[in-house]
């Protein structure tokens, strides 16, 4: 058991990956068949699922372990609690009926894992965006009956984005339940992945944030947050680059709307940055870098930025030490590591 006697905050890591054995088997079968139409998925899980490199093998084992090994890794790096989410791309590469069944089964297994270690784990619900009405039912079941703390989606679903009203029952249920939706990266959609693939830029190095930042901007300019003003979204990786672009997004969006040159950019009730400041929360997964974190805290609010490790993809003990050394007051540090997550996810 880790202890907190030497520090007066708990370290809650808020974007930590896991996968069920059954989903891993389905990924491997899909890779073998190769008929899924998603080159990003092929490259990502072709590496982590089938490569014999030590890094891929270590991750392959760690991401499936929900007991001794994971807890030992948490203890070794001083992580008191992980907020777990089914790893990318979740169930989104399967056809609807399969995806719904796999999501329900993984949520049941996640609830069992949390019940075994209630002080070490909490989690978000997986769902199948390709079946939005069923997804809404599954999110409601996961929150109200299984005690999960919100839902997560891995960006595009087979090239479709959630600004399409087809998906809006998912926003409706998250808003009604008052739980956050975590928009986690996926590899770029099939429409945009090619220039990334040929230089191995499709995953966490750049493709994830390009894909996920684009998805979030599509939501904002389509008016999702005027229609669902209380919707809460969580973004990893210090906001997928968007906080750095606030000024330019606002400036250019106003001009595009004024020019009337696109039906795709309609007038909004507020500036794009207003939604990013008030409907969004941010985690530091994979971005253990003081200047970036400080910038996001200053621009978006110290009460909106939460610690995350991105286990097991970025399992680095030195990064935890770097986060402990952030230039924060004791009160801000406790918010960053503990109380923001407790408030936002109701842990
Ligand atoms: Ca992640």
Boltz pocket constraint, residues with backbone or C-beta under 6 A from the ligand:
constraints:
  - pocket:
      binder: B
      contacts: [[A, 15], [A, 17], [A, 184], [A, 236], [A, 285], [A, 310], [A, 311], [A, 313]]
      max_distance: 6.0
